[in-house]
Amino acid sequence: MVIEGVELHAKPSTDPELLGLITAQQAELAAMYGEDQPQVALHSDIAFTALMLEGALVGCIGLQPVGPALGEIKRMYVAPSARGWGLSRTLLEAVEAEARTRGMTRLRLETGIKQIEAIALYTNHGYRPIPAYPPFEAEAVSLCFAKDL
């Protein structure tokens, strides 16, 4: 499905507009899981793709290299005002394409047990449950998934 007015752009992790979106994502997660959940630092080697809808930044996804052929999806988020149009699928397909161009053959990710829509998105795109990996192995609310590309 093609959505009019959608553009994807690479953005550095220091971009103020991107950081605002990531802050909104973290606030939403804190409201969902509580403020006492551990925060994972934003690594400088994450390559971000920003999703613009008619010029406004409404979504993002990050790709962090973990190993020679392994990448991790980080900070996937679509603003509440832009949900329900399939933009998360657009972001997921973009990060998978980026991973392939970088020679990655496997992607992994962590999400939470209360993020039902995210879990459905990932499983519908071929991601399968895997054991929790650091630093999530002791987090009861964490679910980890992976997909061979």
Biotite code that builds the C-alpha atoms (Angstrom):
import biotite.structure as struc

atoms = struc.array([
    struc.Atom([0.000, 0.000, 0.000], chain_id="A", res_id=1, res_name="MET", atom_name="CA", element="C"),
    struc.Atom([1.400, 3.394, -0.957], chain_id="A", res_id=2, res_name="VAL", atom_name="CA", element="C"),
    struc.Atom([0.482, 6.331, 1.233], chain_id="A", res_id=3, res_name="ILE", atom_name="CA", element="C"),
    struc.Atom([0.616, 9.785, -0.345], chain_id="A", res_id=4, res_name="GLU", atom_name="CA", element="C"),
    struc.Atom([2.978, 12.283, 1.255], chain_id="A", res_id=5, res_name="GLY", atom_name="CA", element="C"),
    struc.Atom([5.271, 9.710, 2.892], chain_id="A", res_id=6, res_name="VAL", atom_name="CA", element="C"),
    struc.Atom([9.029, 10.189, 2.676], chain_id="A", res_id=7, res_name="GLU", atom_name="CA", element="C"),
    struc.Atom([11.859, 8.302, 4.350], chain_id="A", res_id=8, res_name="LEU", atom_name="CA", element="C"),
    struc.Atom([15.100, 10.063, 5.274], chain_id="A", res_id=9, res_name="HIS", atom_name="CA", element="C"),
    struc.Atom([18.260, 9.109, 7.115], chain_id="A", res_id=10, res_name="ALA", atom_name="CA", element="C"),
    struc.Atom([18.688, 11.169, 10.294], chain_id="A", res_id=11, res_name="LYS", atom_name="CA", element="C"),
    struc.Atom([21.572, 11.301, 12.751], chain_id="A", res_id=12, res_name="PRO", atom_name="CA", element="C"),
    struc.Atom([20.848, 10.253, 16.337], chain_id="A", res_id=13, res_name="SER", atom_name="CA", element="C"),
    struc.Atom([21.642, 13.840, 17.374], chain_id="A", res_id=14, res_name="THR", atom_name="CA", element="C"),
    struc.Atom([18.885, 15.419, 15.254], chain_id="A", res_id=15, res_name="ASP", atom_name="CA", element="C"),
    struc.Atom([16.714, 17.518, 17.637], chain_id="A", res_id=16, res_name="PRO", atom_name="CA", element="C"),
    struc.Atom([13.444, 16.648, 15.892], chain_id="A", res_id=17, res_name="GLU", atom_name="CA", element="C"),
    struc.Atom([14.279, 12.925, 15.978], chain_id="A", res_id=18, res_name="LEU", atom_name="CA", element="C"),
    struc.Atom([15.256, 13.187, 19.648], chain_id="A", res_id=19, res_name="LEU", atom_name="CA", element="C"),
    struc.Atom([11.867, 14.767, 20.335], chain_id="A", res_id=20, res_name="GLY", atom_name="CA", element="C"),
    struc.Atom([10.120, 11.787, 18.771], chain_id="A", res_id=21, res_name="LEU", atom_name="CA", element="C"),
    struc.Atom([12.300, 9.348, 20.737], chain_id="A", res_id=22, res_name="ILE", atom_name="CA", element="C"),
    struc.Atom([11.497, 11.260, 23.940], chain_id="A", res_id=23, res_name="THR", atom_name="CA", element="C"),
    struc.Atom([7.781, 10.898, 23.160], chain_id="A", res_id=24, res_name="ALA", atom_name="CA", element="C"),
    struc.Atom([8.301, 7.157, 22.627], chain_id="A", res_id=25, res_name="GLN", atom_name="CA", element="C"),
    struc.Atom([10.094, 6.781, 25.951], chain_id="A", res_id=26, res_name="GLN", atom_name="CA", element="C"),
    struc.Atom([7.344, 8.738, 27.747], chain_id="A", res_id=27, res_name="ALA", atom_name="CA", element="C"),
    struc.Atom([4.701, 6.471, 26.218], chain_id="A", res_id=28, res_name="GLU", atom_name="CA", element="C"),
    struc.Atom([6.613, 3.392, 27.370], chain_id="A", res_id=29, res_name="LEU", atom_name="CA", element="C"),
    struc.Atom([7.060, 4.821, 30.870], chain_id="A", res_id=30, res_name="ALA", atom_name="CA", element="C"),
    struc.Atom([3.305, 5.443, 31.074], chain_id="A", res_id=31, res_name="ALA", atom_name="CA", element="C"),
    struc.Atom([2.669, 1.862, 29.943], chain_id="A", res_id=32, res_name="MET", atom_name="CA", element="C"),
    struc.Atom([5.244, 0.022, 32.074], chain_id="A", res_id=33, res_name="TYR", atom_name="CA", element="C"),
    struc.Atom([6.073, 2.456, 34.879], chain_id="A", res_id=34, res_name="GLY", atom_name="CA", element="C"),
    struc.Atom([8.916, 4.831, 35.467], chain_id="A", res_id=35, res_name="GLU", atom_name="CA", element="C"),
    struc.Atom([11.055, 2.170, 37.172], chain_id="A", res_id=36, res_name="ASP", atom_name="CA", element="C"),
    struc.Atom([11.792, 0.291, 33.941], chain_id="A", res_id=37, res_name="GLN", atom_name="CA", element="C"),
    struc.Atom([15.468, 0.365, 32.980], chain_id="A", res_id=38, res_name="PRO", atom_name="CA", element="C"),
    struc.Atom([16.373, 2.807, 30.210], chain_id="A", res_id=39, res_name="GLN", atom_name="CA", element="C"),
    struc.Atom([18.645, 1.557, 27.441], chain_id="A", res_id=40, res_name="VAL", atom_name="CA", element="C"),
    struc.Atom([21.100, 4.192, 26.268], chain_id="A", res_id=41, res_name="ALA", atom_name="CA", element="C"),
    struc.Atom([20.863, 5.551, 22.744], chain_id="A", res_id=42, res_name="LEU", atom_name="CA", element="C"),
    struc.Atom([24.024, 4.266, 21.021], chain_id="A", res_id=43, res_name="HIS", atom_name="CA", element="C"),
    struc.Atom([25.846, 6.562, 18.622], chain_id="A", res_id=44, res_name="SER", atom_name="CA", element="C"),
    struc.Atom([26.171, 3.796, 15.998], chain_id="A", res_id=45, res_name="ASP", atom_name="CA", element="C"),
    struc.Atom([22.409, 3.524, 15.424], chain_id="A", res_id=46, res_name="ILE", atom_name="CA", element="C"),
    struc.Atom([21.426, 4.520, 11.877], chain_id="A", res_id=47, res_name="ALA", atom_name="CA", element="C"),
    struc.Atom([17.997, 6.146, 12.017], chain_id="A", res_id=48, res_name="PHE", atom_name="CA", element="C"),
    struc.Atom([15.370, 6.305, 9.313], chain_id="A", res_id=49, res_name="THR", atom_name="CA", element="C"),
    struc.Atom([12.802, 9.034, 9.810], chain_id="A", res_id=50, res_name="ALA", atom_name="CA", element="C"),
    struc.Atom([9.332, 8.817, 8.338], chain_id="A", res_id=51, res_name="LEU", atom_name="CA", element="C"),
    struc.Atom([7.900, 12.132, 7.217], chain_id="A", res_id=52, res_name="MET", atom_name="CA", element="C"),
    struc.Atom([4.215, 12.524, 6.435], chain_id="A", res_id=53, res_name="LEU", atom_name="CA", element="C"),
    struc.Atom([3.502, 15.678, 4.435], chain_id="A", res_id=54, res_name="GLU", atom_name="CA", element="C"),
    struc.Atom([6.662, 17.242, 5.832], chain_id="A", res_id=55, res_name="GLY", atom_name="CA", element="C"),
    struc.Atom([6.092, 16.346, 9.486], chain_id="A", res_id=56, res_name="ALA", atom_name="CA", element="C"),
    struc.Atom([8.237, 13.797, 11.315], chain_id="A", res_id=57, res_name="LEU", atom_name="CA", element="C"),
    struc.Atom([5.808, 11.132, 12.551], chain_id="A", res_id=58, res_name="VAL", atom_name="CA", element="C"),
    struc.Atom([7.896, 7.966, 12.796], chain_id="A", res_id=59, res_name="GLY", atom_name="CA", element="C"),
    struc.Atom([11.355, 6.528, 13.191], chain_id="A", res_id=60, res_name="CYS", atom_name="CA", element="C"),
    struc.Atom([13.274, 3.295, 13.324], chain_id="A", res_id=61, res_name="ILE", atom_name="CA", element="C"),
    struc.Atom([16.897, 2.595, 14.137], chain_id="A", res_id=62, res_name="GLY", atom_name="CA", element="C"),
    struc.Atom([19.333, -0.058, 12.988], chain_id="A", res_id=63, res_name="LEU", atom_name="CA", element="C"),
    struc.Atom([22.226, -0.884, 15.274], chain_id="A", res_id=64, res_name="GLN", atom_name="CA", element="C"),
    struc.Atom([24.997, -3.234, 14.156], chain_id="A", res_id=65, res_name="PRO", atom_name="CA", element="C"),
    struc.Atom([25.559, -5.953, 16.741], chain_id="A", res_id=66, res_name="VAL", atom_name="CA", element="C"),
    struc.Atom([27.882, -8.305, 14.875], chain_id="A", res_id=67, res_name="GLY", atom_name="CA", element="C"),
    struc.Atom([29.169, -8.929, 11.371], chain_id="A", res_id=68, res_name="PRO", atom_name="CA", element="C"),
    struc.Atom([25.802, -10.179, 10.103], chain_id="A", res_id=69, res_name="ALA", atom_name="CA", element="C"),
    struc.Atom([23.505, -9.242, 12.994], chain_id="A", res_id=70, res_name="LEU", atom_name="CA", element="C"),
    struc.Atom([21.563, -6.029, 13.460], chain_id="A", res_id=71, res_name="GLY", atom_name="CA", element="C"),
    struc.Atom([19.145, -4.860, 16.098], chain_id="A", res_id=72, res_name="GLU", atom_name="CA", element="C"),
    struc.Atom([16.028, -2.781, 15.536], chain_id="A", res_id=73, res_name="ILE", atom_name="CA", element="C"),
    struc.Atom([15.906, 0.132, 17.960], chain_id="A", res_id=74, res_name="LYS", atom_name="CA", element="C"),
    struc.Atom([13.418, 2.865, 18.842], chain_id="A", res_id=75, res_name="ARG", atom_name="CA", element="C"),
    struc.Atom([10.701, 1.958, 16.347], chain_id="A", res_id=76, res_name="MET", atom_name="CA", element="C"),
    struc.Atom([7.914, 4.462, 16.838], chain_id="A", res_id=77, res_name="TYR", atom_name="CA", element="C"),
    struc.Atom([4.973, 6.045, 15.057], chain_id="A", res_id=78, res_name="VAL", atom_name="CA", element="C"),
    struc.Atom([3.314, 9.045, 16.684], chain_id="A", res_id=79, res_name="ALA", atom_name="CA", element="C"),
    struc.Atom([-0.235, 8.322, 17.909], chain_id="A", res_id=80, res_name="PRO", atom_name="CA", element="C"),
    struc.Atom([-1.692, 10.833, 15.443], chain_id="A", res_id=81, res_name="SER", atom_name="CA", element="C"),
    struc.Atom([-0.270, 8.836, 12.505], chain_id="A", res_id=82, res_name="ALA", atom_name="CA", element="C"),
    struc.Atom([-1.160, 5.307, 13.591], chain_id="A", res_id=83, res_name="ARG", atom_name="CA", element="C"),
    struc.Atom([-3.499, 2.992, 11.752], chain_id="A", res_id=84, res_name="GLY", atom_name="CA", element="C"),
    struc.Atom([-2.252, 3.729, 8.214], chain_id="A", res_id=85, res_name="TRP", atom_name="CA", element="C"),
    struc.Atom([0.435, 1.055, 7.902], chain_id="A", res_id=86, res_name="GLY", atom_name="CA", element="C"),
    struc.Atom([3.359, 3.391, 8.516], chain_id="A", res_id=87, res_name="LEU", atom_name="CA", element="C"),
    struc.Atom([4.989, 0.937, 10.921], chain_id="A", res_id=88, res_name="SER", atom_name="CA", element="C"),
    struc.Atom([5.111, -1.619, 8.089], chain_id="A", res_id=89, res_name="ARG", atom_name="CA", element="C"),
    struc.Atom([6.796, 0.989, 5.894], chain_id="A", res_id=90, res_name="THR", atom_name="CA", element="C"),
    struc.Atom([9.422, 1.591, 8.591], chain_id="A", res_id=91, res_name="LEU", atom_name="CA", element="C"),
    struc.Atom([9.989, -2.125, 9.167], chain_id="A", res_id=92, res_name="LEU", atom_name="CA", element="C"),
    struc.Atom([10.429, -2.810, 5.452], chain_id="A", res_id=93, res_name="GLU", atom_name="CA", element="C"),
    struc.Atom([12.859, 0.117, 5.199], chain_id="A", res_id=94, res_name="ALA", atom_name="CA", element="C"),
    struc.Atom([15.039, -1.104, 8.058], chain_id="A", res_id=95, res_name="VAL", atom_name="CA", element="C"),
    struc.Atom([15.108, -4.636, 6.638], chain_id="A", res_id=96, res_name="GLU", atom_name="CA", element="C"),
    struc.Atom([16.229, -3.273, 3.259], chain_id="A", res_id=97, res_name="ALA", atom_name="CA", element="C"),
    struc.Atom([18.921, -1.179, 4.964], chain_id="A", res_id=98, res_name="GLU", atom_name="CA", element="C"),
    struc.Atom([20.118, -4.213, 6.907], chain_id="A", res_id=99, res_name="ALA", atom_name="CA", element="C"),
    struc.Atom([20.429, -6.241, 3.708], chain_id="A", res_id=100, res_name="ARG", atom_name="CA", element="C"),
    struc.Atom([22.477, -3.485, 2.022], chain_id="A", res_id=101, res_name="THR", atom_name="CA", element="C"),
    struc.Atom([24.810, -3.554, 5.034], chain_id="A", res_id=102, res_name="ARG", atom_name="CA", element="C"),
    struc.Atom([25.282, -7.327, 4.692], chain_id="A", res_id=103, res_name="GLY", atom_name="CA", element="C"),
    struc.Atom([23.212, -8.247, 7.710], chain_id="A", res_id=104, res_name="MET", atom_name="CA", element="C"),
    struc.Atom([21.470, -11.592, 7.468], chain_id="A", res_id=105, res_name="THR", atom_name="CA", element="C"),
    struc.Atom([19.595, -11.493, 10.772], chain_id="A", res_id=106, res_name="ARG", atom_name="CA", element="C"),
    struc.Atom([17.706, -8.831, 12.712], chain_id="A", res_id=107, res_name="LEU", atom_name="CA", element="C"),
    struc.Atom([16.659, -8.984, 16.326], chain_id="A", res_id=108, res_name="ARG", atom_name="CA", element="C"),
    struc.Atom([14.549, -6.738, 18.522], chain_id="A", res_id=109, res_name="LEU", atom_name="CA", element="C"),
    struc.Atom([13.040, -6.327, 21.954], chain_id="A", res_id=110, res_name="GLU", atom_name="CA", element="C"),
    struc.Atom([9.528, -5.183, 22.704], chain_id="A", res_id=111, res_name="THR", atom_name="CA", element="C"),
    struc.Atom([7.241, -5.371, 25.710], chain_id="A", res_id=112, res_name="GLY", atom_name="CA", element="C"),
    struc.Atom([4.435, -7.727, 26.611], chain_id="A", res_id=113, res_name="ILE", atom_name="CA", element="C"),
    struc.Atom([1.872, -4.882, 26.631], chain_id="A", res_id=114, res_name="LYS", atom_name="CA", element="C"),
    struc.Atom([2.689, -3.742, 23.084], chain_id="A", res_id=115, res_name="GLN", atom_name="CA", element="C"),
    struc.Atom([0.172, -6.001, 21.373], chain_id="A", res_id=116, res_name="ILE", atom_name="CA", element="C"),
    struc.Atom([0.191, -4.102, 18.066], chain_id="A", res_id=117, res_name="GLU", atom_name="CA", element="C"),
    struc.Atom([3.995, -4.255, 17.878], chain_id="A", res_id=118, res_name="ALA", atom_name="CA", element="C"),
    struc.Atom([4.016, -7.982, 18.613], chain_id="A", res_id=119, res_name="ILE", atom_name="CA", element="C"),
    struc.Atom([1.435, -8.554, 15.875], chain_id="A", res_id=120, res_name="ALA", atom_name="CA", element="C"),
    struc.Atom([3.434, -6.439, 13.411], chain_id="A", res_id=121, res_name="LEU", atom_name="CA", element="C"),
    struc.Atom([6.647, -8.339, 14.053], chain_id="A", res_id=122, res_name="TYR", atom_name="CA", element="C"),
    struc.Atom([5.124, -11.823, 13.984], chain_id="A", res_id=123, res_name="THR", atom_name="CA", element="C"),
    struc.Atom([3.160, -10.996, 10.815], chain_id="A", res_id=124, res_name="ASN", atom_name="CA", element="C"),
    struc.Atom([6.479, -10.003, 9.192], chain_id="A", res_id=125, res_name="HIS", atom_name="CA", element="C"),
    struc.Atom([8.230, -13.264, 10.029], chain_id="A", res_id=126, res_name="GLY", atom_name="CA", element="C"),
    struc.Atom([9.885, -12.404, 13.346], chain_id="A", res_id=127, res_name="TYR", atom_name="CA", element="C"),
    struc.Atom([9.947, -15.326, 15.742], chain_id="A", res_id=128, res_name="ARG", atom_name="CA", element="C"),
    struc.Atom([10.382, -15.391, 19.533], chain_id="A", res_id=129, res_name="PRO", atom_name="CA", element="C"),
    struc.Atom([13.931, -15.919, 20.784], chain_id="A", res_id=130, res_name="ILE", atom_name="CA", element="C"),
    struc.Atom([15.410, -16.063, 24.282], chain_id="A", res_id=131, res_name="PRO", atom_name="CA", element="C"),
    struc.Atom([15.940, -12.637, 25.815], chain_id="A", res_id=132, res_name="ALA", atom_name="CA", element="C"),
    struc.Atom([19.403, -11.225, 25.213], chain_id="A", res_id=133, res_name="TYR", atom_name="CA", element="C"),
    struc.Atom([21.377, -8.700, 27.297], chain_id="A", res_id=134, res_name="PRO", atom_name="CA", element="C"),
    struc.Atom([20.361, -6.362, 28.774], chain_id="A", res_id=135, res_name="PRO", atom_name="CA", element="C"),
    struc.Atom([16.799, -7.728, 28.663], chain_id="A", res_id=136, res_name="PHE", atom_name="CA", element="C"),
    struc.Atom([17.311, -11.256, 30.020], chain_id="A", res_id=137, res_name="GLU", atom_name="CA", element="C"),
    struc.Atom([16.099, -10.352, 33.535], chain_id="A", res_id=138, res_name="ALA", atom_name="CA", element="C"),
    struc.Atom([13.169, -8.185, 32.408], chain_id="A", res_id=139, res_name="GLU", atom_name="CA", element="C"),
    struc.Atom([9.853, -9.982, 32.936], chain_id="A", res_id=140, res_name="ALA", atom_name="CA", element="C"),
    struc.Atom([8.046, -7.569, 30.572], chain_id="A", res_id=141, res_name="VAL", atom_name="CA", element="C"),
    struc.Atom([10.490, -8.015, 27.681], chain_id="A", res_id=142, res_name="SER", atom_name="CA", element="C"),
    struc.Atom([9.893, -10.171, 24.619], chain_id="A", res_id=143, res_name="LEU", atom_name="CA", element="C"),
    struc.Atom([12.648, -10.692, 22.065], chain_id="A", res_id=144, res_name="CYS", atom_name="CA", element="C"),
    struc.Atom([12.243, -11.646, 18.423], chain_id="A", res_id=145, res_name="PHE", atom_name="CA", element="C"),
    struc.Atom([14.512, -12.311, 15.449], chain_id="A", res_id=146, res_name="ALA", atom_name="CA", element="C"),
    struc.Atom([14.208, -12.795, 11.708], chain_id="A", res_id=147, res_name="LYS", atom_name="CA", element="C"),
    struc.Atom([16.597, -14.231, 9.151], chain_id="A", res_id=148, res_name="ASP", atom_name="CA", element="C"),
    struc.Atom([16.668, -11.939, 6.157], chain_id="A", res_id=149, res_name="LEU", atom_name="CA", element="C"),
])
